């Protein structure tokens, strides 16, 4: 099922260090299958790159450290923020992708145009007006493309 990504690309460093290859447990198979489809169709993209010295650590599964990036935020407040969040990243159902050969807007248009053609049996939600491609596989009533703006 997973041909293009290692688990290190999809979870934060501290999760991988604690759980290793069992970190796959925390990711939704629909999100992974969608990520693989986009990679097959559009080529290389980056989710997390911490394992290769990059700065992306929370673009897949997201933990309280995301909310603690500002060192002035106490750890207990960061944990409260993630506890109150309904971010699909927290549930392993979202990825923020940076594509090598395609602009984010072009990828979003590709998804909108092709989602139903490929016949996936789950809905996809994409975020508009960003320099990256956020998609998630949150539970929704119809198997179609939904959009939102932050």
ZAMI-332717 format. One record per residue: residue number from 1; residue in three letters; z, y, x of N, C-alpha, C, O in turn. Coordinates in steps of 0.001 Angstrom, whole numbers. Each point is the difference from the previous one (the first is absolute). Example, Ala and Ser with C-alpha at 12.3 -4.5 7.8 and 13.67 -1.06 7.14 Angstrom:
2
+-----+-----+---------+---------+---------+---------+---------+---------+---------+---------+---------+---------+---------+---------+
|   i |  aa |     n_w |     n_v |     n_u |    ca_w |    ca_v |    ca_u |     c_w |     c_v |     c_u |     o_w |     o_v |     o_u |
+-----+-----+---------+---------+---------+---------+---------+---------+---------+---------+---------+---------+---------+---------+
|   1 | ALA |    7800 |   -5690 |   13190 |       0 |    1190 |    -890 |       0 |    1200 |     900 |     665 |     -19 |    1036 |
|   2 | SER |   -1385 |    1069 |   -1386 |      60 |    1190 |     820 |     730 |    1090 |    -770 |     169 |    1108 |     509 |
+-----+-----+---------+---------+---------+---------+---------+---------+---------+---------+---------+---------+---------+---------+
***
This chain:
150
+-----+-----+---------+---------+---------+---------+---------+---------+---------+---------+---------+---------+---------+---------+
|   i |  aa |     n_w |     n_v |     n_u |    ca_w |    ca_v |    ca_u |     c_w |     c_v |     c_u |     o_w |     o_v |     o_u |
+-----+-----+---------+---------+---------+---------+---------+---------+---------+---------+---------+---------+---------+---------+
|   1 | UNK |       0 |   -1201 |     828 |       0 |    1201 |    -828 |       0 |    1255 |     865 |    -734 |     945 |    -289 |
|   2 | UNK |    1541 |    -918 |    1341 |      80 |    1175 |     857 |    -882 |    -219 |    1224 |     291 |    -844 |     847 |
|   3 | UNK |   -1365 |    1610 |    -768 |    -935 |    -145 |    1105 |       5 |    1195 |     939 |    -310 |    -140 |    1183 |
|   4 | UNK |     658 |    1316 |   -1697 |    -200 |    1226 |     772 |    1273 |     693 |     468 |     -72 |     905 |     832 |
|   5 | UNK |    1216 |   -1295 |   -1333 |    1222 |     747 |     298 |    1105 |    -928 |     470 |     139 |   -1124 |    -483 |
|   6 | UNK |     636 |    1611 |    1424 |    1227 |    -706 |     376 |    1136 |     625 |    -801 |    -125 |    1121 |    -493 |
|   7 | UNK |    1217 |   -1839 |     366 |    1142 |     528 |    -743 |     533 |    1271 |     650 |     550 |     860 |    -688 |
|   8 | UNK |    -702 |    -732 |    1988 |     469 |    1206 |     694 |    -707 |    1254 |    -492 |     542 |    1100 |     109 |
|   9 | UNK |   -1733 |   -1254 |    -645 |    -746 |    1152 |    -496 |     447 |     436 |   -1396 |    -397 |    1066 |    -472 |
|  10 | UNK |    1211 |   -1871 |    -181 |     292 |     242 |   -1414 |    1458 |     281 |    -302 |     325 |     453 |   -1097 |
|  11 | UNK |     567 |    -714 |    2056 |    1433 |     255 |    -207 |     543 |     854 |    1137 |    -590 |      39 |    1080 |
|  12 | UNK |    1707 |     645 |   -1312 |     614 |     783 |    1079 |     516 |    -886 |    1131 |     277 |   -1185 |    -187 |
|  13 | UNK |    -160 |    1784 |    1344 |     443 |    -719 |    1191 |    1338 |    -697 |    -223 |     153 |   -1169 |     357 |
|  14 | UNK |     814 |    1868 |    -941 |    1330 |    -600 |    -151 |     -15 |   -1199 |    -957 |     803 |    -920 |     151 |
|  15 | UNK |   -1702 |     927 |   -1123 |    -124 |   -1159 |    -894 |    -594 |   -1170 |     772 |     492 |   -1123 |    -102 |
|  16 | UNK |   -1548 |    1379 |     875 |    -601 |   -1079 |     783 |    1002 |    -564 |    1012 |      77 |   -1214 |     188 |
|  17 | UNK |     679 |    2085 |     453 |     972 |    -473 |     986 |    1072 |    -881 |    -636 |     501 |    -926 |     637 |
|  18 | UNK |    -153 |    1208 |   -1876 |    1021 |    -801 |    -681 |    -568 |   -1274 |    -623 |     631 |   -1055 |      62 |
|  19 | UNK |   -1818 |    1148 |    -660 |    -529 |   -1096 |    -808 |   -1200 |    -707 |     608 |    -341 |   -1100 |    -435 |
|  20 | UNK |    -310 |    1697 |    1427 |   -1168 |    -622 |     627 |   -1084 |    -328 |   -1014 |    -282 |     794 |    -898 |
|  21 | UNK |    -324 |   -1964 |    1044 |   -1091 |    -393 |    -890 |     459 |    -206 |   -1446 |    -830 |     -26 |    -908 |
|  22 | UNK |    2115 |    -118 |     686 |     491 |    -109 |   -1377 |     -97 |    1342 |    -740 |     259 |      58 |   -1202 |
|  23 | UNK |    -627 |    1009 |    1900 |    -184 |    1309 |    -630 |   -1084 |     -20 |   -1069 |     -36 |     875 |    -864 |
|  24 | UNK |    -858 |   -1881 |     918 |   -1016 |    -127 |   -1054 |     653 |    -123 |   -1370 |    -599 |     378 |   -1007 |
|  25 | UNK |    1810 |    -898 |     960 |     718 |    -165 |   -1271 |     108 |    1300 |    -780 |      70 |     -16 |   -1229 |
|  26 | UNK |     -56 |    1138 |    1931 |     284 |    1287 |    -627 |   -1247 |     698 |    -547 |     105 |    1093 |    -556 |
|  27 | UNK |   -1272 |   -1700 |     704 |   -1253 |     642 |    -399 |    -630 |    -713 |   -1194 |      19 |   -1228 |     -96 |
|  28 | UNK |    -568 |    2016 |    -797 |    -658 |    -502 |   -1207 |   -1379 |    -559 |     362 |    -787 |     666 |     673 |
|  29 | UNK |     501 |   -1879 |   -1117 |   -1279 |    -627 |     357 |   -1190 |     804 |    -531 |   -1061 |       1 |     626 |
|  30 | UNK |    1213 |     689 |   -1775 |   -1113 |     798 |    -536 |    -316 |    1164 |     925 |   -1168 |     334 |     200 |
|  31 | UNK |    2190 |     283 |     360 |    -220 |    1108 |     931 |    -669 |    -500 |    1280 |    -900 |     651 |     531 |
|  32 | UNK |    1338 |   -1796 |     -46 |    -606 |    -575 |    1208 |   -1452 |    -374 |    -258 |    -867 |     278 |     829 |
|  33 | UNK |     594 |    -898 |   -1954 |   -1378 |    -385 |    -327 |    -888 |    1243 |    -142 |   -1156 |     -12 |     423 |
|  34 | UNK |    1687 |    1067 |   -1010 |    -746 |    1258 |    -117 |    -274 |     596 |    1368 |   -1111 |     459 |     263 |
|  35 | UNK |    2100 |    -460 |     605 |    -166 |     507 |    1361 |   -1073 |    -796 |     743 |    -836 |     583 |     689 |
|  36 | UNK |     854 |   -1891 |    -822 |   -1018 |    -846 |     638 |   -1398 |     310 |    -556 |    -971 |      54 |     755 |
|  37 | UNK |     874 |     147 |   -2068 |   -1293 |     342 |    -619 |    -539 |    1301 |     584 |   -1169 |      77 |     377 |
|  38 | UNK |    2019 |     947 |    -302 |    -442 |    1289 |     546 |    -431 |    -140 |    1459 |    -982 |     614 |     418 |
|  39 | UNK |    1701 |   -1405 |     347 |    -354 |    -220 |    1401 |   -1331 |    -737 |     108 |    -823 |     340 |     850 |
|  40 | UNK |     600 |   -1345 |   -1698 |   -1282 |    -720 |      -5 |   -1154 |     937 |    -312 |   -1048 |     -61 |     643 |
|  41 | UNK |    1238 |     915 |   -1616 |   -1094 |     848 |    -489 |    -223 |    1265 |     837 |   -1134 |     457 |     145 |
|  42 | UNK |    2220 |     112 |     407 |    -110 |    1322 |     622 |     338 |      27 |    1486 |    -117 |    1044 |     641 |
|  43 | UNK |     527 |   -2156 |     -99 |     279 |     -56 |    1429 |    1425 |     378 |     352 |     884 |      67 |    -854 |
|  44 | UNK |    -697 |     170 |    2105 |    1321 |     180 |     592 |     811 |    1124 |    -646 |    -512 |    1071 |    -327 |
|  45 | UNK |    1796 |   -1370 |     160 |     927 |    1031 |    -464 |    1371 |    -273 |     596 |     314 |   -1122 |     396 |
|  46 | UNK |     482 |    2159 |    -343 |    1354 |     -86 |     535 |     984 |     213 |   -1128 |    -153 |     916 |    -808 |
|  47 | UNK |    1164 |   -1764 |     756 |    1147 |     228 |    -877 |    1124 |     460 |     923 |     237 |    1201 |     126 |
|  48 | UNK |     454 |   -2126 |     514 |     997 |     329 |    1027 |    -561 |    -341 |    1373 |    -755 |    -961 |     151 |
|  49 | UNK |    1130 |    1758 |     850 |    -456 |    -285 |    1364 |    1143 |      48 |    1014 |    -258 |     102 |    1199 |
|  50 | UNK |    1484 |    -171 |   -1639 |    1163 |      62 |     890 |     -44 |   -1065 |    1096 |     460 |     249 |    1114 |
|  51 | UNK |   -1003 |   -1423 |   -1409 |     -21 |   -1097 |     971 |    -899 |     295 |    1194 |     103 |    -666 |    1031 |
|  52 | UNK |    -974 |    1644 |   -1157 |    -923 |     381 |    1067 |     299 |    1402 |     513 |    -862 |     659 |     580 |
|  53 | UNK |    2098 |    -211 |    -801 |     425 |    1301 |     510 |    -323 |    1173 |    -902 |     194 |    1150 |     395 |
|  54 | UNK |    -689 |   -1416 |   -1616 |    -341 |    1074 |    -920 |    1209 |     508 |    -782 |    1114 |    -504 |     142 |
|  55 | UNK |   -1364 |    1501 |    -958 |    1088 |     664 |    -723 |     165 |    -471 |   -1440 |     960 |     391 |    -665 |
|  56 | UNK |   -1875 |   -1224 |     169 |     104 |    -455 |   -1397 |     908 |   -1215 |     -94 |    -252 |   -1026 |     631 |
|  57 | UNK |    1308 |    1149 |   -1422 |    1005 |   -1044 |    -126 |     315 |    -313 |   -1458 |     474 |   -1094 |    -305 |
|  58 | UNK |    -730 |    2037 |    -601 |     426 |    -146 |   -1388 |   -1172 |     179 |    -975 |     196 |     468 |   -1122 |
|  59 | UNK |   -1406 |    -836 |    1541 |   -1174 |     152 |    -867 |    -268 |   -1227 |    -859 |    -911 |       2 |    -828 |
|  60 | UNK |    1692 |   -1033 |    1023 |     -59 |   -1185 |    -852 |    1329 |    -107 |    -716 |     361 |     880 |    -782 |
|  61 | UNK |     371 |   -1954 |    1045 |    1352 |    -128 |    -534 |     819 |    1188 |     489 |     -56 |     352 |    1179 |
|  62 | UNK |     806 |     257 |   -2067 |     750 |    1212 |     334 |    1485 |    -229 |    -227 |     410 |    -562 |   -1016 |
|  63 | UNK |     392 |    1006 |    1981 |    1446 |    -173 |     -53 |     697 |    1350 |      88 |    -645 |    1047 |      49 |
|  64 | UNK |    1964 |   -1090 |     -29 |     749 |    1258 |      -5 |    -278 |     841 |    1245 |     195 |    1215 |     -43 |
|  65 | UNK |    -642 |   -1810 |    1147 |    -303 |     778 |    1194 |   -1090 |    1035 |    -264 |     -38 |    1043 |     654 |
|  66 | UNK |    -837 |   -1321 |   -1598 |   -1029 |     975 |    -377 |     643 |    1293 |    -480 |    -468 |    1093 |     318 |
|  67 | UNK |    1530 |   -1225 |   -1077 |     684 |    1163 |    -553 |     940 |     647 |    1011 |     500 |    1101 |    -230 |
|  68 | UNK |    -260 |   -1778 |    1343 |     898 |     510 |    1019 |    -768 |     583 |    1185 |     599 |     257 |    1045 |
|  69 | UNK |   -1892 |     -44 |   -1179 |    -805 |     509 |    1101 |     521 |    1338 |     498 |     -50 |     287 |    1196 |
|  70 | UNK |     542 |     519 |   -2103 |     648 |    1236 |     401 |    1408 |    -386 |     445 |     806 |    -459 |    -810 |
|  71 | UNK |    -511 |     642 |    2088 |    1279 |    -463 |     539 |    1193 |     698 |    -643 |    1139 |    -420 |     206 |
|  72 | UNK |   -1373 |    1468 |    -973 |    1102 |     683 |    -682 |     421 |    -722 |   -1274 |    1056 |     289 |    -563 |
|  73 | UNK |   -1889 |   -1236 |     105 |     333 |    -746 |   -1207 |     944 |   -1143 |     366 |    -400 |    -913 |     723 |
|  74 | UNK |    1630 |     942 |   -1199 |     921 |   -1099 |     309 |    -519 |   -1326 |    -551 |    -694 |     -37 |   -1016 |
|  75 | UNK |    1043 |   -1048 |    1704 |    -470 |   -1336 |    -363 |     358 |    -342 |   -1446 |    -818 |    -591 |    -705 |
|  76 | UNK |    2013 |     947 |     250 |     386 |    -352 |   -1368 |    -843 |     739 |   -1032 |    -263 |    -534 |   -1077 |
|  77 | UNK |    -161 |    1745 |    1388 |    -873 |     733 |    -931 |   -1392 |    -626 |      -2 |    -610 |    -141 |   -1060 |
|  78 | UNK |     102 |    -233 |    2228 |   -1315 |    -651 |      71 |      12 |   -1282 |    -822 |    -965 |    -285 |    -710 |
|  79 | UNK |    2037 |    -488 |     794 |      88 |   -1231 |    -779 |      33 |     300 |   -1489 |    -579 |    -747 |    -789 |
|  80 | UNK |    1244 |    1824 |     389 |       5 |     399 |   -1415 |   -1396 |     404 |    -449 |    -417 |    -340 |   -1107 |
|  81 | UNK |    -309 |    1063 |    1958 |   -1355 |     442 |    -354 |    -923 |   -1187 |    -230 |    -754 |     -19 |    -972 |
|  82 | UNK |     807 |    -974 |    1860 |    -864 |   -1165 |    -186 |     461 |    -813 |   -1203 |    -828 |    -576 |    -706 |
|  83 | UNK |    2122 |     521 |     463 |     500 |    -736 |   -1169 |    -490 |     630 |   -1297 |    -275 |    -711 |    -967 |
|  84 | UNK |     165 |    2029 |     936 |    -448 |     707 |   -1192 |   -1522 |      66 |    -117 |    -527 |     319 |   -1066 |
|  85 | UNK |    -168 |    -613 |    2139 |   -1453 |     108 |      20 |    -654 |   -1150 |    -766 |     487 |   -1130 |       0 |
|  86 | UNK |   -1584 |    1448 |    -640 |    -827 |   -1028 |    -614 |   -1317 |    -160 |     756 |    -982 |    -499 |    -549 |
|  87 | UNK |     967 |     928 |    1821 |   -1189 |    -149 |     828 |    -410 |   -1459 |      48 |     831 |    -885 |     207 |
|  88 | UNK |   -2106 |     643 |    -398 |    -508 |   -1365 |      59 |      66 |    -572 |    1421 |     -39 |   -1216 |     187 |
|  89 | UNK |     138 |    2097 |     806 |     190 |    -454 |    1376 |    1307 |    -793 |     131 |      64 |    -988 |     732 |
|  90 | UNK |     939 |    1417 |   -1426 |    1312 |    -637 |      60 |     -52 |   -1444 |    -477 |     793 |    -831 |     442 |
|  91 | UNK |   -1715 |     533 |   -1334 |    -131 |   -1335 |    -578 |   -1078 |    -848 |     681 |    -281 |   -1115 |    -439 |
|  92 | UNK |    -323 |    1641 |    1510 |   -1045 |    -748 |     703 |   -1316 |     -39 |    -738 |    -832 |    -874 |     244 |
|  93 | UNK |     634 |    1839 |   -1167 |   -1219 |      31 |    -813 |    -923 |    1158 |     352 |    -942 |     274 |    -744 |
|  94 | UNK |    1187 |     424 |    1876 |    -811 |    1177 |     330 |    -291 |      54 |    1487 |     808 |    -412 |     832 |
|  95 | UNK |   -1996 |     938 |    -521 |    -384 |     239 |    1385 |    -666 |    1361 |      92 |    -743 |     408 |    -893 |
|  96 | UNK |    1020 |     291 |    1992 |    -714 |    1227 |     342 |    -925 |    -354 |    1157 |     454 |    -353 |    1089 |
|  97 | UNK |   -1746 |     449 |   -1338 |   -1013 |    -450 |     959 |    -758 |    1185 |     579 |    -337 |     949 |    -708 |
|  98 | UNK |      80 |   -1023 |    2004 |    -831 |     965 |     682 |   -1214 |    -763 |     509 |     111 |    -803 |     927 |
|  99 | UNK |   -1270 |    1052 |   -1533 |   -1209 |    -743 |     342 |    -703 |     627 |    1202 |     -56 |    1222 |     140 |
| 100 | UNK |    -472 |   -2078 |     714 |    -637 |     445 |    1232 |   -1326 |     702 |    -272 |    -284 |    1033 |     606 |
| 101 | UNK |    -524 |   -1576 |   -1501 |   -1366 |     504 |    -186 |    -265 |     632 |   -1353 |   -1154 |     251 |    -348 |
| 102 | UNK |    2195 |       8 |    -419 |    -201 |     564 |   -1331 |    1063 |    1041 |    -312 |    1170 |    -161 |     347 |
| 103 | UNK |   -1592 |    1222 |   -1001 |     946 |    1016 |    -470 |     773 |    -561 |   -1191 |    -499 |    -837 |    -752 |
| 104 | UNK |    1711 |    1313 |     604 |     870 |    -485 |   -1078 |    -656 |     169 |   -1369 |      71 |    -905 |    -831 |
| 105 | UNK |    -699 |    2033 |     590 |    -629 |     239 |   -1298 |   -1113 |   -1008 |    -264 |    -167 |    -459 |   -1131 |
| 106 | UNK |    -593 |     113 |    2163 |   -1071 |    -994 |    -158 |     570 |   -1380 |    -333 |    -583 |    -736 |    -796 |
| 107 | UNK |    1704 |     390 |    1396 |     639 |   -1290 |    -293 |     495 |     -16 |   -1443 |    -163 |    -996 |    -704 |
| 108 | UNK |     766 |    2095 |     264 |     462 |      66 |   -1397 |   -1177 |    -150 |    -973 |     122 |    -679 |   -1019 |
| 109 | UNK |   -1230 |    1295 |    1322 |   -1186 |    -134 |    -856 |    -519 |   -1436 |      15 |    -422 |    -520 |   -1033 |
| 110 | UNK |     453 |    -113 |    2190 |    -406 |   -1401 |      85 |     875 |    -859 |    -910 |    -510 |    -845 |    -735 |
| 111 | UNK |    1811 |    1056 |     781 |     914 |    -770 |    -845 |    -313 |     241 |   -1476 |    -114 |    -952 |    -772 |
| 112 | UNK |     -22 |    2196 |     384 |    -264 |     329 |   -1411 |   -1304 |    -635 |    -481 |     -78 |    -490 |   -1127 |
| 113 | UNK |    -927 |     499 |    1969 |   -1306 |    -525 |    -374 |     -33 |   -1520 |     -38 |    -696 |    -583 |    -832 |
| 114 | UNK |    1433 |     -60 |    1713 |    -166 |   -1432 |     195 |    1132 |    -891 |    -500 |    -159 |   -1220 |     -25 |
| 115 | UNK |    1277 |    1779 |    -369 |    1152 |    -828 |    -357 |    -340 |   -1020 |   -1082 |     275 |   -1189 |     162 |
| 116 | UNK |    -858 |    1635 |   -1243 |    -309 |    -915 |   -1102 |   -1153 |    -944 |     332 |     -66 |   -1106 |    -534 |
| 117 | UNK |    -835 |    1530 |    1404 |   -1112 |    -851 |     405 |     516 |   -1246 |     726 |    -526 |   -1097 |    -188 |
| 118 | UNK |    1555 |    1275 |    1017 |     549 |   -1123 |     759 |     906 |    -887 |    -841 |     352 |   -1103 |     419 |
| 119 | UNK |      23 |    1570 |   -1587 |     688 |    -846 |    -957 |    1453 |    -324 |     289 |     499 |   -1044 |    -421 |
| 120 | UNK |     184 |    1924 |    1134 |    1423 |    -263 |     236 |     767 |      69 |   -1304 |    -286 |     824 |    -869 |
| 121 | UNK |    1259 |   -1700 |     752 |     727 |    -140 |   -1265 |    1316 |     754 |      -4 |     935 |    -385 |    -702 |
| 122 | UNK |    -855 |    1440 |    1466 |    1190 |     844 |     -10 |    -446 |    1450 |     112 |   -1102 |     270 |     477 |
| 123 | UNK |    1928 |     651 |    -903 |    -340 |    1420 |     115 |     228 |     497 |    1424 |     761 |    -591 |     766 |
| 124 | UNK |   -1421 |    1667 |    -435 |     212 |     678 |    1271 |     247 |    1474 |    -294 |    -643 |     579 |    -876 |
| 125 | UNK |    1555 |      16 |    1594 |     294 |    1420 |    -130 |    -262 |     653 |    1343 |     461 |    -483 |    1034 |
| 126 | UNK |   -1209 |    1591 |   -1049 |    -299 |     714 |    1241 |     460 |    1440 |    -124 |     -41 |     600 |   -1074 |
| 127 | UNK |     478 |     -65 |    2198 |     453 |    1390 |      50 |   -1173 |     890 |     382 |    -750 |    -314 |     925 |
| 128 | UNK |     595 |    1413 |   -1631 |   -1063 |     970 |     263 |     477 |    1074 |     985 |    1200 |     202 |     188 |
| 129 | UNK |   -2162 |     474 |     430 |     256 |    1193 |     819 |     896 |    -243 |    1208 |     906 |     788 |     270 |
| 130 | UNK |   -1151 |   -1864 |     450 |     703 |    -255 |    1258 |   -1029 |    -293 |    1083 |   -1158 |    -297 |    -295 |
| 131 | UNK |    1587 |     381 |    1546 |    -889 |    -308 |    1130 |       3 |   -1483 |     331 |    -710 |    -434 |     908 |
| 132 | UNK |    1487 |    -332 |   -1620 |      69 |   -1449 |     172 |    -253 |    -626 |   -1367 |     -99 |     712 |   -1000 |
| 133 | UNK |      -4 |   -2010 |     951 |    -223 |    -694 |   -1270 |    1279 |    -736 |    -378 |     345 |   -1017 |     602 |
| 134 | UNK |     348 |    1535 |   -1596 |    1138 |    -712 |    -565 |    -526 |    -805 |   -1176 |    -658 |     531 |    -895 |
| 135 | UNK |     963 |   -1832 |     917 |    -242 |    -803 |   -1191 |    1228 |    -854 |    -232 |     738 |    -334 |     926 |
| 136 | UNK |    -541 |     -10 |   -2179 |    1093 |    -912 |    -320 |    -396 |    -874 |   -1177 |    -941 |     290 |    -739 |
| 137 | UNK |    1692 |   -1366 |     593 |    -283 |    -991 |   -1034 |    1167 |     -82 |    -987 |     420 |   -1083 |    -408 |
| 138 | UNK |      83 |    2252 |      41 |    1105 |      44 |    -968 |    -418 |    -658 |   -1302 |   -1186 |     -86 |    -318 |
| 139 | UNK |    2151 |    -362 |    -407 |    -272 |    -654 |   -1276 |    -431 |    1037 |   -1028 |     695 |     986 |    -244 |
| 140 | UNK |   -1824 |   -1225 |    -336 |    -574 |     858 |   -1042 |    -660 |    -907 |   -1026 |    -274 |   -1166 |     282 |
| 141 | UNK |      17 |    1704 |   -1483 |    -484 |    -882 |   -1065 |   -1461 |    -435 |      97 |    -358 |   -1026 |    -579 |
| 142 | UNK |    -496 |    1759 |    1281 |   -1420 |    -335 |      24 |    -478 |    -170 |    1432 |     544 |     615 |     916 |
| 143 | UNK |   -1549 |   -1439 |    -722 |    -553 |    -278 |    1317 |   -1060 |    1042 |     327 |   -1198 |    -284 |     -26 |
| 144 | UNK |    1651 |    1483 |     330 |    -945 |    1070 |     298 |     561 |     880 |    1111 |    1076 |    -265 |     535 |
| 145 | UNK |   -1826 |    1322 |    -193 |     410 |     942 |    1034 |     744 |    1156 |    -652 |    -504 |     639 |    -923 |
| 146 | UNK |    1703 |    -384 |    1414 |     797 |    1153 |    -408 |      92 |     944 |    1192 |     -86 |    -433 |    1149 |
| 147 | UNK |     260 |    1713 |   -1421 |     178 |     973 |    1081 |    1220 |     866 |    -297 |     446 |     117 |   -1141 |
| 148 | UNK |      82 |     488 |    2214 |    1084 |     972 |    -151 |     -87 |     994 |    1136 |    -648 |    -252 |    1016 |
| 149 | UNK |    1311 |    1389 |   -1197 |     146 |    1020 |    1050 |    1475 |     258 |     179 |     758 |      65 |    -967 |
| 150 | UNK |    -360 |      81 |    2213 |    1402 |     296 |     298 |     337 |    1401 |    -377 |    1139 |     430 |     178 |
+-----+-----+---------+---------+---------+---------+---------+---------+---------+---------+---------+---------+---------+---------+
***
